[in-house]
């Protein structure tokens, strides 16, 4: 699905750019696990990077408490 977003340019001109959203959704909680925003079209590499983000999430931050940890 291509979603055009308008972004402002100098001189008051406006341009429409095409972006592609690639999302990974959790079926049970309906939450977004990972996403990619690419220009024009997505490739198999973009889909592979989304799957990588799902399987290898970022580590917990030091300021998060123990309740945020996945069991």
N, C-alpha and C positions, 0 to 999 in steps of 0.2 A: 504494500500500500504506500503510495507516494503522497507525502503531505507537504504542500508548498508553504513555506514560511516567508514572510516579507521582512527584509531587514533594511534599515536605513542606510543610504549612501550620502556622501558629501554633495552639497549643492541641492538638497531636497529631492533628489531622484530616488526612486524606489525600484528594487529588483526582486524578482521572485526566483528563489533557488529551490530545487527539488532535493528532498532528503528522504532517506529510507530508514525506517525503524525496524530493527530486528529484536524481538522480545522473547524471553524464556519465561513462561508462566508456570507456577505451581498449580497443579490440578486441584489439590485438596483445599488449599487456603486462598486460591485465586490471587496470589501475590506475584509481583514481578521479581524473579530471581536474578536476572541479568538482562542487559540490553546493549545494543550498539546503535549508533547514529552515523550513517554513512551518506556520502553524496551520491546522487543519481541512482545507483543500483547496488544491491548487496551481492556478494560472491560467496562461494563455498568457504572461503577463508573467514569471512565475517561470521558465518554460521558456526564454524568450528571454534572461533574465539568466544562466542556466546556460550557454547557448550563447555569450553574450558573454564570460563568464569563461574558457571554453575557448579562444576565438579571441584574447583580449587578456589574457594572463596578467600577473601582477604582475612588475615589473622585478626584476633580481637585487639582492640586498642587498650592501652594501659589504663586509661581512665574509666573503662567500663567495669561494672561490678560482676560478680559471679552469676547473677540471674540472667545475664545476657548470653551466657555460654550455651551452646547447643549440647543437649544431653548425650 
